[in-house]
């Protein structure tokens, strides 16, 4: 029961709270929010309320269950609510801007909330945004491939040139690497990188995946980089695929990995000892690394669709000979061979099987047939 307040206020508060528009957190979409901002008029979850609390000049938050709400505050909530407030603060979000959910990391959610209410980035049309003008230059701390040290490096993103470059020295004329924008993915990896603002940039070179790990001390700056990459990709793809809808193109921008974690694997003869490796499932590419922060994958496996002879099975084939220390096995069946893995726990095993199944159950695109052909040719 809500503490304090007269019954009339409490009844009115419950009625506003029960409206369908207020059934999800206004900022991250989490169901059943039980906090609200008495100054903005939005219903939010506990996690987002913590971010609001860090912007006291903009938002005053209270618990809907434990705090007292007076008549004026309840009327304010009734007049606003999530729909009305979103119509103001989310009126002009660029299509490519990544709107985080409750599954996303703290820095993405915090900068989304600050962009909306503190910086008012989306309240008016055509506003010049720090990630929208097709070029971005600045310093990011990049992890060294060999020594693992983070050092400041100059990065340059250019829509005109359709690429992202980085330079080892501030005044260097030639970039160390020049990456075409259509082969880039960027995903936040605070835990893996060990920094709350850690960003993993992956790209394809000679159809192999390469990783760069970066961060910036400023959460705003690293999220601006992330959305600048999405902006440049969006405009590049608009030209490359003129008949595709904005939503189709939006779905081809940066993506989170489907699953990551340790498994043990054995070799193609299936008699070798199983070795512990870090695995990343990036849609149809299953990559494995000796260390989560390796720049290059030790190997990649293409995961096709069920109709093309791919499947995932719980357990290992009977008579598997290689030694393994983890006992929750799974087998990926491809048209050419079987890949055997073991997981540490049953939960891991079931999570991996679910992730593989989600990919295998999707039909393949023409581009994916070309990638599959490349993998077959390579092997």
Secondary structure, DSSP 4 states (H G I P E B T S, - for coil): ---SS-HHHHHHHHHHHTSGGGSB-TTT--BS--EEETTT--EE-HHHHHHHHT-TTT--EEETTTS---HHHHHHHHHSHHHHHHHHHTTT--TTS----TTS-HHHHHHHHIIIIIS-TTSSTT---TT-SSEEEEEEEEE-TTT--EEEEEEEEETTTTEEEEESSTT-SS-SEEEEGGGEEEEE-HHHHTSTT-EEEEEEETTEEEEEEEE-S-HHHHHHHHHHHHHHHHHHHHHHTTTS-HHHHHTTS----SEEEEEEE--TTS-SPPEEEEEEEETTEEEEESSTT-SB-SEEEE---GGGT-EEEES--TT--S--S--EEEEEE-SS-EEEEEESSHHHHHHHHHHHHHHHTSPPPHHHHHHHHHHHHH-
